[in-house]
Amino acid sequence: MTLATLAEAKAHLQITDAARDAEVTQFLELASAQVFDYIGSRADPLWDEDTAPDIVQASTLYTLGHLWEHRGDDAAEQTDERFWQGLSLRLMRLRDPAIA
C-alpha cells in the first residue's frame, strides 16, 4: 500500500518514462512505510493514495525524494538530520506525542 500514486511519485522525481516504474514503486512503498511508522498509532491503517490527508501524501513524496537521492551509499548524516527535521515539521500534528 502506498500513500501517493506512481504518477505523483514519477512527477515528483521528474521521471517521464516507464523504464524505472518498478524501482520507483519500491521506493514509494518504502517511503509510505516510513511515513506510517513515523506517525505511529495515529496513522489510519485504511489510508491509501486516495484517502490519506494531503500533508501525509506530501510527506510521502518528500520522503521518497530523500530516499531516491540518498540510497545509503553516501555520507549524508547532515542531510539526514535536516530531512528528519523537515519530516517532523510536516507531520508533527499527526504524530503520537512523545513521553519524556
KAWOFEN-V895368 format. One record per residue. SS is DSSP state (helix for helix, strand for strand, loop for the rest). Layout:
SS + SS
This chain:
loop + loop + loop + loop + loop + helix + helix + helix + helix + helix + helix + helix + helix + loop + loop + loop + loop + loop + loop + loop + helix + helix + helix + helix + helix + helix + helix + helix + helix + helix + helix + helix + helix + helix + helix + helix + helix + helix + helix + helix + helix + helix + loop + loop + loop + loop + loop + loop + loop + loop + loop + loop + loop + helix + helix + helix + helix + helix + helix + helix + helix + helix + helix + helix + helix + helix + helix + helix + helix + loop + loop + loop + loop + loop + loop + loop + helix + helix + helix + helix + helix + helix + helix + helix + helix + helix + helix + helix + helix + helix + helix + loop + loop + loop + loop + loop + loop + loop + loop + loop
